[in-house]
């Protein structure tokens, strides 16, 4: 697998994870438990932050590769 292929695979996986998070959020109120809902929202936020870190690192690496072409 080449670096660009790897970057695309990681980017696609991040998108899939984010889409799945969007399915969790609307289901939480139906649990009818505010403590569980709060904990889940907090955890989803933390995971989203970590996902964004991955995406930023991948973007930085991709831009670094592009700058060597010039």
Secondary structure, 3 states (H helix, E strand, C coil): CCHHHHHHHHHHHHHHHHHHHHHHHHHHHHHCCHHHHHHHHHHHHHHHHHHHHHHHHHHHHHHHHHHHCC
